[in-house]
Amino acid sequence: MLEQAFTEHGLNRVFGRCLARNPASRRVLEKAGMAFEGRFEQEFFMDGAYEDIEYLALLKQDYGTTQQDTPF
């Protein structure tokens, strides 16, 4: 999917976000090569409470240099 984003669609940056309390979701984004950019406190209201959201991103120039050999 990242390959298509950078090559076919010409994107320069792809980002993902996840709930801060969900480390498994963050790990999926990290395994895709994304780097942590920041946490937005109380960014999202869900089930009667505000949740912190973490943002991770990957730049086209870094795509391929951060890829791991471990499959999802």
C-alpha distances in whole Angstrom, upper triangle without the diagonal:
4,5,5,6,9,10,10,11,13,12,14,13,10,12,13,16,18,22,24,25,22,22,20,17,17,17,14,12,15,13,10,12,13,17,19,21,23,24,26,29,29,27,26,29,28,31,34,33,31,28,26,23,21,18,16,14,12,14,13,16,15,12,13,16,15,13,15,16,16,14,13
4,5,5,6,8,10,10,11,9,11,10,8,10,12,15,18,21,23,25,22,21,20,17,16,16,13,11,13,12,8,10,10,14,17,18,21,23,24,27,29,26,26,29,29,32,34,33,30,27,25,22,19,16,14,11,9,10,9,12,11,8,10,13,12,11,14,15,16,14,14
4,5,5,6,8,9,10,10,11,12,11,14,15,19,21,25,27,29,26,25,23,20,20,19,16,15,16,14,11,12,13,17,20,21,24,26,28,31,32,29,29,33,32,35,38,36,34,31,29,25,23,20,17,14,12,12,9,12,12,8,9,13,13,11,14,16,17,15,15
4,6,5,5,6,8,9,12,12,11,14,16,19,22,26,28,30,27,26,24,22,22,21,18,16,18,17,14,15,16,19,22,22,25,27,28,32,32,29,29,32,32,35,37,36,34,31,30,26,24,21,18,16,13,13,11,14,15,12,13,16,17,15,18,19,20,18,18
4,6,6,5,6,6,8,9,8,11,13,17,20,23,25,28,25,25,23,20,20,20,17,15,17,17,13,14,14,17,19,20,22,24,25,29,29,26,26,29,30,33,35,34,31,29,27,23,21,18,16,13,11,11,9,13,13,11,13,16,16,15,18,20,21,19,18
4,6,6,5,5,6,8,8,12,15,19,22,25,27,29,27,26,25,22,21,21,19,16,17,17,13,13,14,16,19,19,22,25,26,30,31,28,28,32,32,35,38,36,33,31,28,25,22,19,16,13,10,9,6,9,11,8,11,14,15,14,18,20,21,20,20
4,6,5,8,9,12,12,16,18,22,25,29,30,33,30,29,28,25,24,24,22,19,20,20,16,16,17,20,23,23,26,29,30,33,35,32,32,35,35,39,41,39,37,34,32,28,26,23,20,17,14,12,9,12,13,11,12,15,17,16,19,21,22,21,21
4,6,8,11,13,13,17,19,23,26,29,31,34,31,31,29,26,26,26,23,21,23,22,18,19,19,22,25,25,28,30,31,34,35,32,32,35,35,38,41,39,37,34,33,29,27,24,22,18,16,15,12,15,17,14,16,19,20,19,22,23,24,23,23
4,6,9,11,11,15,17,21,24,27,29,32,30,29,28,25,25,25,22,20,22,22,18,18,18,21,23,23,26,28,28,32,32,29,29,32,32,36,38,37,34,32,30,27,25,22,20,17,15,14,11,15,16,14,17,20,20,20,23,25,26,24,23
4,6,9,11,14,17,21,24,28,30,32,30,30,29,26,25,26,23,20,22,22,18,18,18,20,22,22,25,27,28,31,32,29,30,33,34,37,39,38,35,32,30,27,25,21,19,16,14,11,9,12,14,13,15,18,19,19,23,25,26,25,24
4,6,7,11,14,17,21,25,26,29,27,27,26,23,22,23,20,17,19,20,16,16,15,17,19,18,21,23,24,27,29,25,26,30,30,34,36,34,31,29,27,23,21,17,16,12,10,9,7,11,13,11,15,17,17,18,21,24,25,23,23
4,7,10,14,17,21,24,25,28,27,26,26,23,21,22,20,17,18,19,16,14,13,15,17,16,19,22,23,26,28,25,26,30,31,34,36,34,31,28,26,22,20,16,14,10,9,6,5,8,10,10,13,15,15,17,20,23,24,24,23
4,7,10,13,17,20,21,25,23,22,22,19,17,19,17,14,15,16,13,12,10,12,13,12,15,18,19,23,24,21,23,26,27,31,33,30,27,25,22,19,16,13,10,7,6,4,6,9,10,10,13,15,14,15,19,22,22,22,21
4,7,11,14,18,19,22,20,20,19,16,15,16,14,11,12,14,11,10,8,11,12,12,15,17,18,21,23,20,20,24,25,28,30,28,25,22,20,16,14,11,9,6,5,7,8,11,11,10,13,15,14,14,17,20,20,19,18
4,7,10,14,15,18,17,16,17,13,12,14,12,9,11,13,11,11,7,9,10,9,11,13,14,18,19,16,17,20,21,25,26,24,21,19,16,13,10,7,6,4,6,9,11,14,13,12,16,17,15,15,18,21,20,20,18
4,7,11,12,15,13,13,13,10,9,11,10,7,10,12,10,11,8,10,10,10,11,12,13,16,17,14,15,18,18,21,23,21,19,16,14,10,8,6,5,6,9,12,14,17,15,15,17,18,16,16,18,21,19,18,16
4,7,9,12,11,11,12,9,8,11,11,8,11,14,13,13,10,11,10,10,10,9,10,13,14,11,11,15,15,18,20,18,15,12,10,7,5,4,6,9,12,15,18,20,18,18,20,21,18,19,20,23,21,20,18
4,6,8,7,9,9,6,6,10,10,9,11,14,14,15,12,13,11,12,11,10,11,12,13,11,10,13,13,16,18,16,13,10,9,6,5,7,9,12,15,18,21,23,21,20,23,23,20,20,21,23,21,20,17
4,5,5,8,10,8,8,12,12,12,14,17,17,18,15,15,13,14,12,9,10,10,10,10,9,11,10,13,15,12,10,7,6,5,6,9,11,15,18,22,25,27,24,24,26,26,23,23,23,26,23,23,20
4,5,7,10,9,8,11,13,13,14,17,18,18,15,14,11,13,10,8,9,9,10,10,11,13,13,15,16,13,11,7,5,5,5,9,11,15,18,22,25,27,24,24,26,26,22,23,23,26,23,23,21
4,6,9,9,9,12,14,14,15,18,19,20,18,17,15,16,14,11,12,12,12,13,12,14,13,14,16,13,12,8,8,9,9,13,15,18,21,25,28,30,27,27,28,28,24,25,24,27,24,24,21
4,6,6,7,9,11,12,13,15,16,18,16,16,14,16,15,13,14,14,15,15,14,15,14,15,17,15,14,11,10,10,10,12,13,17,20,23,26,28,25,24,26,26,22,22,21,23,21,20,17
4,5,5,6,9,10,10,12,14,15,14,14,12,15,14,13,15,16,17,17,17,19,18,19,21,19,17,14,12,11,10,12,12,16,18,22,25,26,23,22,23,23,19,19,18,21,18,18,15
4,5,5,6,9,10,11,13,15,14,15,14,17,17,16,18,19,20,19,18,20,19,20,23,21,20,16,15,14,12,14,13,16,18,22,24,26,23,22,22,23,19,18,17,18,15,15,12
4,5,5,7,9,10,11,13,12,13,12,15,15,14,16,17,18,17,16,18,17,19,21,19,18,14,13,11,10,11,11,14,16,19,22,24,21,20,21,21,18,17,17,19,16,15,12
4,5,5,6,9,10,11,9,10,9,12,12,12,14,16,17,16,16,19,18,21,23,20,18,15,13,10,8,9,8,11,13,17,20,21,18,18,19,19,16,15,15,18,16,16,13
4,5,5,6,9,10,9,10,10,14,15,15,18,19,21,20,20,23,22,24,26,24,22,18,16,14,11,12,10,13,14,18,20,21,18,17,17,18,14,13,12,15,12,12,10
4,5,5,6,9,9,11,12,15,16,17,19,21,22,21,20,23,22,24,26,24,23,19,18,15,13,12,11,12,13,17,18,20,17,16,16,17,14,12,12,14,11,10,8
4,5,5,7,6,8,9,12,13,14,17,19,21,19,19,22,21,24,26,24,22,18,16,13,11,9,7,8,9,13,15,17,14,13,14,15,12,11,12,15,13,13,10
4,5,5,5,6,8,11,13,15,18,20,22,21,21,24,24,27,29,26,24,20,18,15,12,11,8,9,9,13,15,16,13,12,13,13,9,9,10,13,12,12,11
4,5,7,9,12,15,17,19,21,24,25,24,24,27,26,29,31,29,27,23,21,18,15,14,11,12,11,14,16,17,14,12,12,12,9,7,7,9,8,8,8
4,6,9,12,15,17,19,21,24,26,24,24,27,26,29,31,29,27,24,21,18,15,13,10,10,9,12,13,14,11,9,10,11,8,7,8,10,10,9,9
4,7,10,13,16,18,21,24,26,24,25,28,28,31,33,30,28,24,22,18,15,13,9,8,7,9,11,12,8,7,8,8,5,5,8,11,11,12,12
4,7,9,12,14,17,20,22,20,21,25,25,28,30,27,25,21,18,15,12,9,5,5,5,8,11,12,9,9,11,11,8,9,11,15,14,15,14
4,6,9,12,15,18,21,19,21,24,25,28,30,27,24,20,17,14,11,8,5,5,6,9,13,13,10,11,13,12,9,11,13,17,17,18,17
4,6,9,12,15,17,16,18,22,22,26,27,24,21,17,14,11,8,6,4,7,9,12,16,16,14,15,17,16,13,15,16,20,19,20,19
4,7,10,13,16,15,17,21,22,26,26,23,20,17,14,11,8,6,5,7,10,12,16,16,14,16,19,18,15,18,19,23,23,23,22
4,7,10,13,12,15,18,20,23,24,20,17,14,10,8,6,5,7,10,13,15,19,20,18,19,22,21,19,21,22,26,25,25,24
4,6,9,9,12,15,17,20,20,17,13,10,7,6,4,6,9,12,16,18,22,23,21,22,25,24,21,23,24,28,26,27,24
4,6,6,9,12,15,18,18,14,11,9,6,5,6,8,12,14,18,20,24,25,24,25,28,27,24,26,27,31,29,29,27
4,5,8,11,13,16,15,12,8,7,4,7,9,11,15,18,22,24,27,29,27,28,31,30,27,29,30,33,31,31,29
4,6,7,10,13,12,9,5,5,5,7,11,13,17,20,24,26,30,31,30,30,33,33,30,31,32,35,33,33,30
4,7,10,13,13,10,7,6,6,6,9,11,15,17,21,24,27,29,28,28,31,31,28,29,30,33,32,31,28
4,6,10,10,8,6,5,7,7,11,13,16,19,22,25,28,30,29,29,32,32,29,30,31,33,31,30,27
4,7,7,6,4,6,9,10,14,16,20,22,26,29,32,34,33,32,35,36,33,33,34,36,34,33,29
4,6,6,6,7,10,11,15,17,21,23,27,30,32,35,33,33,35,36,33,33,33,35,33,31,28
4,6,8,9,13,15,18,21,24,27,30,33,36,38,37,36,38,39,35,35,35,37,35,33,29
4,7,10,13,16,19,22,25,28,32,35,38,40,38,38,40,41,38,38,38,40,37,36,33
4,6,10,13,16,19,23,26,29,32,35,38,36,36,38,38,35,35,36,38,35,35,31
4,7,10,13,16,20,23,27,29,32,35,33,33,35,36,32,33,34,36,34,33,30
4,6,10,13,16,20,23,26,29,31,30,30,32,32,29,29,30,32,30,30,26
4,7,10,13,17,21,23,27,29,27,27,29,29,26,27,28,30,28,28,25
4,7,10,13,17,20,23,25,23,23,26,26,23,24,25,28,26,25,22
4,7,10,14,17,20,22,20,20,23,22,19,20,21,24,23,23,20
4,7,11,13,17,19,17,17,20,20,17,18,20,23,22,22,20
4,7,10,14,15,13,14,16,16,13,15,16,20,19,19,17
4,7,10,12,10,10,14,14,12,13,16,19,19,19,18
4,7,8,7,7,10,11,9,11,14,17,18,18,17
4,5,5,6,10,10,10,12,16,19,20,20,20
4,5,5,9,10,11,12,16,19,20,20,20
4,6,8,8,10,12,16,19,21,21,22
4,6,6,7,9,13,16,18,19,19
4,6,6,7,11,14,16,16,17
4,5,5,9,11,13,14,16
4,6,9,11,14,16,17
4,6,10,12,13,15
4,7,9,10,12
4,5,8,10
4,6,10
4,7
4
